[in-house]
Amino acid sequence: MNSTQAEHVASVPEDVTGRPRRVVSGGVSWRNTFSAFRYRNYRLYFCGQLVSLIGTWMTNTAQGWLVYQLTDSKALLGIVAAAGTAPMLVFSTWGGWAADRFPKRSVLICTQFVMMILAFIFAGLVWSEKIQPWEIIVLGLCGGVVMAFDMPARQSFVVEIASREDLMNAISLNSAMFNGARIVGPAIAGLLMAKVGIALCFFIDGVSFVAVLAGLFLMRLAPRPRSAASGGALAQSLEGFRYVWNHTRVRTIFALFAIVGIFGWSYSVLMPAFAHDTLHLGERGYGLLLGASGVGALIGALVTATFGSSLPSRQMAFGGVWLFSAMLLIFAFNRNLYIAMLCLAGAGFGMMLFFSTSNTTVQTIVPDEMRGRVMGIWALIFGGMIPFGSLEAGALAHYLGTSATLAIGACICALAAAATLMVVRRRDAQLAAAA
């Protein structure tokens, strides 16, 4: 860190991280928003991932619409979404072990290449006009296995291509990148589906992986020593679970993260049905809804990148969950497209505050040699809990309707955040009394 940078940061007592942290001590400005871009490796990573994620969001948008066109089944929407993430329940901890055991860039090159091949297979099947729902489920399962190895490596790779001081900024910019693609991808997909056909969305997704692979190959990374942890893959993976279970702060964050993952994020599974049956929209309207959520999340990520180091992480995390819940509840009973877009933007903003803050807190707490395995458990919750949420949302919507399902999920998320805050405050009071 140079002398100019040193004038703008300060060490402060630990917050929810359990470690001393560094925050901006001078005036906060939007110039701090892109501080992680001063690292060449991070710039390469960001640009490649942005292109690839646009393709991924095109596929996600087209896949949901394709499944609903083929089957007209809300329940199958949940099943297909669950198939894409269910393998994380089994393989995420192995993915975390691989991220700690092997060079993370090598792991990412392998996973991105395999996902590119899967995208081209998907495009070929759709172009043949003979694709069946079971083929979509099988491709989703294969993609889920790859994602179980990709996500822990990708999450824990950030600190190696930026720095610990800029970790909050880098993670928030990653979220901004993800949600920028979330805006552009569905918009392009909606246009292509209406004008050209759905197969091109999957083909463009396959081509987009060239960008991220090029970025990974062009990086210049210092050699890192191999993990000196003893024991086999299973023993090392279990060590990650022991660490999370024995660390109160990490365990609390993961518990709330799991509940929000099951009952909150599953709202996206029902978007095709809500757009088609409730708001009576076509492909373009469906793309607008997904894009609105992405706009809100993008703004939330940029706000976190700029001000996240100076605002209390606890208030950002819990406030984010409550804002998401309130917006989703209003959205559930609204029948106007523009209000729906505003609600989804607010929900995306709130969710991003929670996601970026909790992710940074966890990565700041854990030691370097444990980060891959802990982020493997993060991936287990992020991806592995979504199948339960997808199945729950699909089944509940089948019996109670889409609006009631969304409203129930919003209320559960809000109550879970309130209960978690009570637990945290009780713990703080006990620590204060003991001191």
BELSUL-V399944 format. One record per residue. RES is the residue in one small letter. PHI is phi in whole degrees, -180 to 180 (none if undefined). NEAR is the number of other ideal C-beta (glycine too) atoms within 8 Angstrom. D_FIRST is the distance of its C-alpha to the first C-alpha in Angstrom with 1 decimal. Layout:
BEGIN
res=RES phi=PHI near=NEAR d_first=D_FIRST
res=RES phi=PHI near=NEAR d_first=D_FIRST
END
This chain:
BEGIN
res=m phi=none near=5 d_first=0.0
res=n phi=-84 near=5 d_first=3.8
res=s phi=-66 near=5 d_first=6.8
res=t phi=-65 near=6 d_first=8.2
res=q phi=-65 near=8 d_first=6.2
res=a phi=-64 near=8 d_first=6.6
res=e phi=-75 near=6 d_first=10.1
res=h phi=-114 near=8 d_first=10.8
res=v phi=-129 near=11 d_first=10.2
res=a phi=-149 near=6 d_first=12.4
res=s phi=-84 near=6 d_first=13.8
res=v phi=-133 near=8 d_first=17.4
res=p phi=-61 near=4 d_first=20.4
res=e phi=-63 near=7 d_first=21.1
res=d phi=-109 near=9 d_first=22.9
res=v phi=-80 near=9 d_first=24.7
res=t phi=-77 near=11 d_first=22.1
res=g phi=83 near=7 d_first=23.1
res=r phi=-133 near=7 d_first=19.6
res=p phi=-57 near=7 d_first=17.3
res=r phi=-127 near=10 d_first=15.3
res=r phi=-114 near=9 d_first=12.4
res=v phi=-132 near=9 d_first=13.8
res=v phi=-72 near=9 d_first=13.6
res=s phi=-104 near=6 d_first=15.1
res=g phi=-93 near=6 d_first=16.0
res=g phi=-69 near=3 d_first=18.3
res=v phi=-94 near=9 d_first=18.1
res=s phi=-138 near=6 d_first=19.1
res=w phi=-68 near=5 d_first=19.9
res=r phi=-66 near=5 d_first=17.2
res=n phi=-78 near=12 d_first=14.9
res=t phi=-60 near=10 d_first=17.4
res=f phi=-115 near=9 d_first=16.1
res=s phi=-62 near=8 d_first=12.3
res=a phi=-69 near=11 d_first=12.8
res=f phi=-70 near=9 d_first=14.7
res=r phi=-73 near=4 d_first=11.9
res=y phi=-95 near=11 d_first=12.4
res=r phi=-58 near=7 d_first=15.7
res=n phi=-61 near=11 d_first=17.1
res=y phi=-69 near=13 d_first=16.8
res=r phi=-63 near=9 d_first=18.6
res=l phi=-62 near=12 d_first=21.3
res=y phi=-62 near=13 d_first=21.7
res=f phi=-62 near=12 d_first=22.0
res=c phi=-65 near=10 d_first=24.5
res=g phi=-64 near=14 d_first=26.6
res=q phi=-66 near=12 d_first=26.8
res=l phi=-61 near=12 d_first=27.7
res=v phi=-63 near=11 d_first=30.7
res=s phi=-64 near=13 d_first=31.8
res=l phi=-70 near=13 d_first=31.6
res=i phi=-60 near=13 d_first=33.8
res=g phi=-63 near=16 d_first=36.3
res=t phi=-63 near=12 d_first=36.0
res=w phi=-70 near=16 d_first=36.8
res=m phi=-63 near=17 d_first=39.7
res=t phi=-64 near=14 d_first=41.1
res=n phi=-59 near=10 d_first=40.6
res=t phi=-65 near=17 d_first=42.5
res=a phi=-67 near=14 d_first=45.2
res=q phi=-65 near=10 d_first=45.7
res=g phi=-60 near=14 d_first=46.5
res=w phi=-67 near=13 d_first=48.9
res=l phi=-63 near=12 d_first=50.5
res=v phi=-62 near=15 d_first=51.1
res=y phi=-71 near=13 d_first=52.7
res=q phi=-68 near=7 d_first=54.8
res=l phi=-72 near=9 d_first=56.1
res=t phi=-121 near=8 d_first=56.9
res=d phi=55 near=5 d_first=56.9
res=s phi=-124 near=8 d_first=55.6
res=k phi=-67 near=11 d_first=53.0
res=a phi=-62 near=10 d_first=53.1
res=l phi=-71 near=11 d_first=52.3
res=l phi=-57 near=17 d_first=49.2
res=g phi=-66 near=17 d_first=48.0
res=i phi=-65 near=12 d_first=49.1
res=v phi=-66 near=15 d_first=47.3
res=a phi=-63 near=16 d_first=44.1
res=a phi=-66 near=13 d_first=44.4
res=a phi=-62 near=14 d_first=45.1
res=g phi=-73 near=11 d_first=41.8
res=t phi=-125 near=14 d_first=39.8
res=a phi=-56 near=11 d_first=42.3
res=p phi=-59 near=11 d_first=41.3
res=m phi=-64 near=16 d_first=38.0
res=l phi=-61 near=9 d_first=40.0
res=v phi=-99 near=7 d_first=40.9
res=f phi=-105 near=11 d_first=38.1
res=s phi=-63 near=17 d_first=34.8
res=t phi=-67 near=13 d_first=34.5
res=w phi=-68 near=13 d_first=35.2
res=g phi=-64 near=16 d_first=32.6
res=g phi=-64 near=18 d_first=30.1
res=w phi=-61 near=15 d_first=31.3
res=a phi=-63 near=13 d_first=31.0
res=a phi=-66 near=19 d_first=27.4
res=d phi=-83 near=14 d_first=26.6
res=r phi=-89 near=10 d_first=29.1
res=f phi=-119 near=7 d_first=28.4
res=p phi=-58 near=7 d_first=25.6
res=k phi=-64 near=13 d_first=24.8
res=r phi=-63 near=10 d_first=24.9
res=s phi=-64 near=8 d_first=28.4
res=v phi=-62 near=14 d_first=29.6
res=l phi=-67 near=13 d_first=28.5
res=i phi=-61 near=11 d_first=30.3
res=c phi=-65 near=9 d_first=33.4
res=t phi=-67 near=13 d_first=33.5
res=q phi=-67 near=14 d_first=32.8
res=f phi=-65 near=10 d_first=35.6
res=v phi=-65 near=9 d_first=38.1
res=m phi=-65 near=13 d_first=37.4
res=m phi=-63 near=12 d_first=38.1
res=i phi=-62 near=9 d_first=41.4
res=l phi=-62 near=12 d_first=42.4
res=a phi=-64 near=15 d_first=41.8
res=f phi=-67 near=11 d_first=44.1
res=i phi=-63 near=9 d_first=46.7
res=f phi=-59 near=14 d_first=46.6
res=a phi=-61 near=14 d_first=47.1
res=g phi=-63 near=8 d_first=50.0
res=l phi=-66 near=11 d_first=51.7
res=v phi=-68 near=12 d_first=51.4
res=w phi=-64 near=8 d_first=52.7
res=s phi=-70 near=7 d_first=55.7
res=e phi=63 near=5 d_first=56.6
res=k phi=-122 near=5 d_first=57.7
res=i phi=-66 near=10 d_first=54.6
res=q phi=-114 near=7 d_first=55.5
res=p phi=-56 near=10 d_first=53.6
res=w phi=-66 near=6 d_first=53.6
res=e phi=-69 near=9 d_first=51.8
res=i phi=-64 near=15 d_first=49.0
res=i phi=-65 near=11 d_first=48.7
res=v phi=-63 near=9 d_first=48.6
res=l phi=-63 near=12 d_first=45.8
res=g phi=-64 near=12 d_first=43.9
res=l phi=-63 near=12 d_first=44.3
res=c phi=-63 near=9 d_first=43.0
res=g phi=-63 near=11 d_first=40.0
res=g phi=-65 near=15 d_first=39.3
res=v phi=-63 near=10 d_first=39.3
res=v phi=-64 near=12 d_first=36.7
res=m phi=-62 near=16 d_first=34.6
res=a phi=-63 near=17 d_first=34.7
res=f phi=-91 near=16 d_first=32.8
res=d phi=-74 near=14 d_first=30.6
res=m phi=-65 near=16 d_first=29.2
res=p phi=-61 near=19 d_first=27.7
res=a phi=-65 near=16 d_first=26.0
res=r phi=-67 near=10 d_first=24.8
res=q phi=-65 near=12 d_first=23.4
res=s phi=-82 near=15 d_first=21.7
res=f phi=-76 near=13 d_first=20.4
res=v phi=-59 near=14 d_first=17.9
res=v phi=-66 near=13 d_first=15.3
res=e phi=-81 near=10 d_first=15.6
res=i phi=-106 near=12 d_first=15.2
res=a phi=-127 near=12 d_first=12.3
res=s phi=-163 near=7 d_first=10.2
res=r phi=-64 near=6 d_first=11.4
res=e phi=-64 near=7 d_first=9.4
res=d phi=-102 near=11 d_first=11.0
res=l phi=-64 near=14 d_first=14.1
res=m phi=-58 near=12 d_first=16.3
res=n phi=-64 near=16 d_first=15.6
res=a phi=-65 near=14 d_first=16.3
res=i phi=-65 near=13 d_first=19.4
res=s phi=-68 near=15 d_first=20.6
res=l phi=-67 near=15 d_first=20.3
res=n phi=-59 near=11 d_first=22.2
res=s phi=-65 near=15 d_first=24.8
res=a phi=-63 near=12 d_first=25.0
res=m phi=-61 near=12 d_first=25.6
res=f phi=-59 near=11 d_first=28.2
res=n phi=-85 near=16 d_first=29.9
res=g phi=-63 near=11 d_first=29.8
res=a phi=-65 near=14 d_first=31.7
res=r phi=-66 near=16 d_first=33.8
res=i phi=-82 near=12 d_first=35.0
res=v phi=-72 near=11 d_first=35.6
res=g phi=-57 near=16 d_first=37.0
res=p phi=-61 near=17 d_first=39.9
res=a phi=-64 near=11 d_first=40.7
res=i phi=-66 near=12 d_first=41.2
res=a phi=-62 near=15 d_first=43.0
res=g phi=-60 near=14 d_first=45.4
res=l phi=-67 near=10 d_first=46.2
res=l phi=-66 near=14 d_first=46.8
res=m phi=-62 near=14 d_first=48.9
res=a phi=-78 near=8 d_first=51.0
res=k phi=-104 near=5 d_first=51.5
res=v phi=-113 near=5 d_first=51.1
res=g phi=141 near=6 d_first=51.1
res=i phi=-79 near=11 d_first=49.0
res=a phi=-65 near=9 d_first=48.6
res=l phi=-63 near=10 d_first=46.4
res=c phi=-60 near=15 d_first=43.6
res=f phi=-71 near=16 d_first=43.4
res=f phi=-67 near=12 d_first=43.6
res=i phi=-61 near=11 d_first=40.7
res=d phi=-58 near=15 d_first=38.6
res=g phi=-61 near=14 d_first=39.4
res=v phi=-64 near=8 d_first=38.3
res=s phi=-64 near=13 d_first=35.0
res=f phi=-69 near=15 d_first=33.8
res=v phi=-60 near=8 d_first=33.6
res=a phi=-65 near=12 d_first=30.5
res=v phi=-70 near=13 d_first=28.5
res=l phi=-65 near=13 d_first=29.8
res=a phi=-62 near=9 d_first=28.9
res=g phi=-61 near=13 d_first=25.3
res=l phi=-65 near=14 d_first=25.1
res=f phi=-68 near=7 d_first=26.8
res=l phi=-82 near=7 d_first=24.5
res=m phi=-67 near=12 d_first=21.2
res=r phi=-113 near=5 d_first=19.6
res=l phi=-116 near=10 d_first=18.6
res=a phi=-70 near=3 d_first=17.9
res=p phi=-62 near=4 d_first=21.0
res=r phi=-115 near=7 d_first=20.9
res=p phi=-64 near=5 d_first=23.5
res=r phi=-70 near=5 d_first=26.5
res=s phi=-60 near=8 d_first=27.2
res=a phi=-98 near=6 d_first=29.0
res=a phi=-64 near=8 d_first=30.7
res=s phi=-90 near=4 d_first=34.4
res=g phi=94 near=7 d_first=37.2
res=g phi=-81 near=5 d_first=38.1
res=a phi=-62 near=8 d_first=36.7
res=l phi=-66 near=7 d_first=38.7
res=a phi=-63 near=9 d_first=37.7
res=q phi=-69 near=15 d_first=34.0
res=s phi=-64 near=14 d_first=34.4
res=l phi=-65 near=8 d_first=36.3
res=e phi=-62 near=12 d_first=33.5
res=g phi=-63 near=16 d_first=31.4
res=f phi=-65 near=10 d_first=34.3
res=r phi=-64 near=8 d_first=34.6
res=y phi=-62 near=13 d_first=31.0
res=v phi=-63 near=12 d_first=31.3
res=w phi=-66 near=7 d_first=34.7
res=n phi=-87 near=5 d_first=33.6
res=h phi=-105 near=10 d_first=30.5
res=t phi=-60 near=6 d_first=31.9
res=r phi=-64 near=11 d_first=29.1
res=v phi=-63 near=13 d_first=28.7
res=r phi=-62 near=10 d_first=32.5
res=t phi=-66 near=11 d_first=32.9
res=i phi=-62 near=12 d_first=30.5
res=f phi=-66 near=13 d_first=32.2
res=a phi=-64 near=9 d_first=35.6
res=l phi=-66 near=13 d_first=35.1
res=f phi=-59 near=12 d_first=33.4
res=a phi=-66 near=10 d_first=36.6
res=i phi=-65 near=12 d_first=39.0
res=v phi=-65 near=15 d_first=37.3
res=g phi=-64 near=13 d_first=37.2
res=i phi=-75 near=12 d_first=40.9
res=f phi=-102 near=13 d_first=42.3
res=g phi=-104 near=18 d_first=39.8
res=w phi=-66 near=9 d_first=38.3
res=s phi=-67 near=16 d_first=41.8
res=y phi=-60 near=12 d_first=42.7
res=s phi=-66 near=8 d_first=41.6
res=v phi=-63 near=13 d_first=44.2
res=l phi=-92 near=16 d_first=46.9
res=m phi=-59 near=12 d_first=45.7
res=p phi=-59 near=12 d_first=48.2
res=a phi=-68 near=13 d_first=51.1
res=f phi=-65 near=13 d_first=50.0
res=a phi=-65 near=12 d_first=49.7
res=h phi=-79 near=11 d_first=53.0
res=d phi=-90 near=7 d_first=55.2
res=t phi=-93 near=10 d_first=54.0
res=l phi=-95 near=11 d_first=52.7
res=h phi=56 near=5 d_first=54.9
res=l phi=-105 near=11 d_first=52.2
res=g phi=-99 near=6 d_first=52.0
res=e phi=-61 near=9 d_first=49.3
res=r phi=-66 near=10 d_first=47.6
res=g phi=-63 near=11 d_first=47.7
res=y phi=-62 near=17 d_first=46.2
res=g phi=-64 near=14 d_first=43.3
res=l phi=-64 near=13 d_first=42.9
res=l phi=-62 near=17 d_first=42.6
res=l phi=-65 near=14 d_first=39.9
res=g phi=-66 near=13 d_first=38.1
res=a phi=-63 near=14 d_first=38.2
res=s phi=-61 near=14 d_first=36.6
res=g phi=-66 near=16 d_first=33.9
res=v phi=-62 near=12 d_first=33.4
res=g phi=-62 near=16 d_first=32.9
res=a phi=-67 near=16 d_first=30.5
res=l phi=-63 near=15 d_first=28.5
res=i phi=-62 near=10 d_first=28.3
res=g phi=-61 near=18 d_first=27.4
res=a phi=-67 near=16 d_first=24.5
res=l phi=-67 near=11 d_first=23.1
res=v phi=-63 near=11 d_first=23.7
res=t phi=-66 near=16 d_first=21.9
res=a phi=-61 near=15 d_first=18.9
res=t phi=-85 near=11 d_first=18.8
res=f phi=-112 near=8 d_first=19.9
res=g phi=-61 near=16 d_first=19.6
res=s phi=-77 near=11 d_first=16.7
res=s phi=-112 near=7 d_first=18.9
res=l phi=-102 near=8 d_first=22.3
res=p phi=-61 near=6 d_first=24.0
res=s phi=-64 near=13 d_first=23.9
res=r phi=-64 near=9 d_first=27.5
res=q phi=-66 near=8 d_first=28.9
res=m phi=-65 near=14 d_first=27.3
res=a phi=-67 near=13 d_first=28.6
res=f phi=-70 near=12 d_first=32.2
res=g phi=-61 near=10 d_first=32.5
res=g phi=-63 near=17 d_first=31.7
res=v phi=-64 near=18 d_first=34.5
res=w phi=-69 near=11 d_first=37.0
res=l phi=-65 near=13 d_first=36.3
res=f phi=-58 near=17 d_first=36.8
res=s phi=-63 near=15 d_first=40.0
res=a phi=-64 near=12 d_first=41.5
res=m phi=-66 near=13 d_first=40.9
res=l phi=-67 near=17 d_first=42.4
res=l phi=-65 near=12 d_first=45.4
res=i phi=-65 near=10 d_first=46.2
res=f phi=-59 near=12 d_first=45.8
res=a phi=-60 near=12 d_first=48.2
res=f phi=-109 near=8 d_first=51.1
res=n phi=-90 near=9 d_first=50.3
res=r phi=-127 near=5 d_first=52.4
res=n phi=-110 near=6 d_first=50.9
res=l phi=-61 near=10 d_first=48.5
res=y phi=-70 near=6 d_first=46.4
res=i phi=-66 near=9 d_first=46.0
res=a phi=-60 near=13 d_first=45.2
res=m phi=-65 near=11 d_first=42.4
res=l phi=-64 near=9 d_first=41.0
res=c phi=-64 near=13 d_first=41.3
res=l phi=-68 near=14 d_first=39.5
res=a phi=-64 near=13 d_first=36.7
res=g phi=-64 near=13 d_first=36.4
res=a phi=-64 near=16 d_first=36.6
res=g phi=-64 near=17 d_first=33.9
res=f phi=-62 near=15 d_first=31.6
res=g phi=-63 near=19 d_first=32.3
res=m phi=-64 near=15 d_first=31.9
res=m phi=-69 near=17 d_first=28.5
res=l phi=-58 near=16 d_first=27.3
res=f phi=-67 near=15 d_first=28.7
res=f phi=-64 near=10 d_first=27.5
res=s phi=-64 near=17 d_first=23.8
res=t phi=-67 near=14 d_first=23.5
res=s phi=-68 near=12 d_first=25.4
res=n phi=-63 near=11 d_first=23.7
res=t phi=-64 near=14 d_first=20.2
res=t phi=-59 near=14 d_first=21.7
res=v phi=-63 near=14 d_first=23.3
res=q phi=-68 near=15 d_first=20.4
res=t phi=-74 near=11 d_first=18.3
res=i phi=-70 near=11 d_first=21.2
res=v phi=-76 near=11 d_first=22.2
res=p phi=-71 near=5 d_first=21.0
res=d phi=-57 near=6 d_first=19.8
res=e phi=-72 near=8 d_first=23.2
res=m phi=-110 near=12 d_first=25.1
res=r phi=-62 near=14 d_first=23.2
res=g phi=-61 near=16 d_first=25.6
res=r phi=-70 near=18 d_first=28.7
res=v phi=-67 near=15 d_first=27.7
res=m phi=-71 near=16 d_first=26.9
res=g phi=-65 near=18 d_first=30.3
res=i phi=-70 near=15 d_first=31.9
res=w phi=-58 near=15 d_first=30.0
res=a phi=-65 near=18 d_first=31.6
res=l phi=-59 near=13 d_first=34.9
res=i phi=-75 near=12 d_first=34.9
res=f phi=-60 near=12 d_first=33.5
res=g phi=-96 near=14 d_first=36.0
res=g phi=-77 near=13 d_first=38.5
res=m phi=-78 near=12 d_first=39.4
res=i phi=-62 near=15 d_first=39.9
res=p phi=-57 near=13 d_first=43.1
res=f phi=-63 near=9 d_first=44.6
res=g phi=-65 near=16 d_first=43.7
res=s phi=-65 near=16 d_first=45.0
res=l phi=-67 near=11 d_first=48.3
res=e phi=-62 near=12 d_first=48.6
res=a phi=-67 near=15 d_first=48.0
res=g phi=-63 near=17 d_first=50.4
res=a phi=-68 near=10 d_first=53.1
res=l phi=-66 near=11 d_first=52.9
res=a phi=-65 near=16 d_first=53.0
res=h phi=-64 near=8 d_first=56.1
res=y phi=-97 near=6 d_first=57.9
res=l phi=-106 near=8 d_first=56.5
res=g phi=101 near=7 d_first=55.2
res=t phi=-66 near=13 d_first=51.7
res=s phi=-63 near=10 d_first=51.3
res=a phi=-63 near=11 d_first=52.2
res=t phi=-64 near=13 d_first=49.9
res=l phi=-64 near=15 d_first=46.9
res=a phi=-66 near=12 d_first=47.9
res=i phi=-62 near=11 d_first=48.2
res=g phi=-62 near=15 d_first=44.8
res=a phi=-63 near=15 d_first=43.2
res=c phi=-65 near=10 d_first=45.0
res=i phi=-64 near=11 d_first=44.0
res=c phi=-63 near=16 d_first=40.3
res=a phi=-64 near=12 d_first=40.5
res=l phi=-66 near=8 d_first=42.5
res=a phi=-64 near=13 d_first=40.2
res=a phi=-65 near=14 d_first=37.2
res=a phi=-64 near=8 d_first=39.4
res=a phi=-64 near=8 d_first=40.4
res=t phi=-65 near=12 d_first=36.9
res=l phi=-62 near=9 d_first=35.8
res=m phi=-62 near=8 d_first=38.8
res=v phi=-63 near=9 d_first=37.9
res=v phi=-65 near=11 d_first=34.3
res=r phi=-66 near=8 d_first=35.7
res=r phi=-65 near=8 d_first=38.3
res=r phi=-64 near=9 d_first=35.7
res=d phi=-62 near=8 d_first=33.7
res=a phi=-65 near=8 d_first=37.0
res=q phi=-66 near=8 d_first=37.9
res=l phi=-66 near=8 d_first=34.6
res=a phi=-65 near=7 d_first=35.0
res=a phi=-67 near=6 d_first=38.6
res=a phi=-67 near=5 d_first=37.7
res=a phi=-75 near=4 d_first=35.2
END
